[in-house]
Amino acid sequence: MTRVFLSQASFDDLLRLEEFLAESEDPMAGGLLDFIFDALHVLTHQPGIGRPVEGGLRELIISRRRSGYLARYEFDQVRDLVLVARIRHQRESGYSEGEI
């Protein structure tokens, strides 16, 4: 089974997203981390499921109601390892600095 790790930047992204939802009083804010972690679990069995993006990376689309999130990651086949580099909301214009 493929191992999945989060980079510090992706962990920071999750905290930022959760804080944004909490500040906007979104009722789903409390379950965001569990929701994202459940979605990332698919990468343990299907690491190639994400769409290819530039630089040899992939992007997992995580649907949530009418929108969702994007998780950009790198799959190392030799080590059987996924490194989640960044996570953002689909409506954000792009990834912030620190992107791999």
C-alpha positions as CSV (number, residue, x, y, z in Angstrom):
1,M,0.0,0.0,0.0
2,T,1.3,3.4,-1.0
3,R,2.2,5.7,1.9
4,V,0.8,9.3,1.9
5,F,2.6,12.2,3.6
6,L,1.7,15.8,3.8
7,S,4.4,18.5,3.3
8,Q,4.5,21.3,5.9
9,A,3.1,23.6,3.2
10,S,0.0,21.4,2.7
11,F,-0.5,21.1,6.4
12,D,-0.4,24.9,6.7
13,D,-2.9,25.0,3.8
14,L,-5.3,22.8,5.7
15,L,-5.1,25.0,8.8
16,R,-5.6,28.1,6.6
17,L,-8.7,26.6,4.9
18,E,-10.2,25.4,8.2
19,E,-9.7,28.9,9.8
20,F,-11.3,30.6,6.8
21,L,-14.4,28.3,7.1
22,A,-14.6,28.9,10.8
23,E,-14.4,32.6,10.4
24,S,-17.1,32.6,7.8
25,E,-19.2,30.4,10.2
26,D,-19.5,27.6,7.7
27,P,-21.2,24.7,9.5
28,M,-18.8,22.2,7.8
29,A,-15.7,23.8,9.2
30,G,-15.3,21.3,12.0
31,G,-15.3,18.4,9.7
32,L,-12.9,19.7,7.0
33,L,-9.8,17.9,8.1
34,D,-11.6,14.5,8.3
35,F,-13.2,15.2,4.9
36,I,-9.8,16.0,3.3
37,F,-8.0,13.1,5.0
38,D,-10.7,10.7,3.9
39,A,-10.3,11.9,0.3
40,L,-6.5,11.6,0.4
41,H,-6.8,8.0,1.5
42,V,-7.7,7.0,-2.0
43,L,-4.1,7.8,-2.9
44,T,-3.0,4.8,-0.8
45,H,-4.6,2.5,-3.3
46,Q,-4.7,4.6,-6.5
47,P,-1.8,7.0,-6.4
48,G,-2.1,7.7,-10.2
49,I,-5.8,8.8,-9.9
50,G,-5.1,12.6,-9.9
51,R,-4.9,14.5,-13.2
52,P,-1.4,15.2,-14.5
53,V,-0.2,18.8,-14.1
54,E,3.0,20.6,-14.9
55,G,6.3,19.5,-13.5
56,G,5.4,15.8,-13.3
57,L,2.9,16.5,-10.4
58,R,-0.6,15.3,-10.2
59,E,-3.7,17.0,-8.8
60,L,-6.5,15.2,-6.9
61,I,-10.0,16.8,-7.2
62,I,-11.8,16.6,-3.9
63,S,-15.5,17.4,-4.5
64,R,-17.6,19.0,-1.8
65,R,-21.1,20.1,-2.5
66,R,-20.9,22.6,-5.4
67,S,-17.2,23.2,-5.2
68,G,-14.3,21.4,-3.5
69,Y,-10.6,21.3,-3.1
70,L,-7.5,20.4,-5.1
71,A,-4.6,18.5,-3.6
72,R,-1.3,18.8,-5.7
73,Y,1.0,15.9,-5.1
74,E,4.0,13.9,-6.3
75,F,4.1,10.2,-6.6
76,D,7.4,8.4,-6.2
77,Q,6.9,5.0,-7.7
78,V,10.3,3.7,-6.5
79,R,9.5,4.4,-2.9
80,D,5.8,3.8,-3.3
81,L,5.2,7.2,-1.7
82,V,2.9,10.1,-2.2
83,L,3.9,13.6,-1.0
84,V,1.0,16.0,-0.9
85,A,2.7,19.3,-1.7
86,R,-0.3,21.8,-1.5
87,I,-4.0,21.9,-0.9
88,R,-6.3,24.7,-2.0
89,H,-10.0,25.5,-2.5
90,Q,-11.1,25.2,-6.2
91,R,-12.2,28.8,-6.2
92,E,-8.8,30.1,-5.2
93,S,-6.8,31.5,-8.1
94,G,-3.8,29.3,-7.6
95,Y,-1.3,28.0,-5.1
96,S,0.5,30.4,-2.8
97,E,4.3,30.7,-2.5
98,G,6.2,27.6,-1.5
99,E,4.7,25.4,-4.2
100,I,6.8,22.5,-5.4
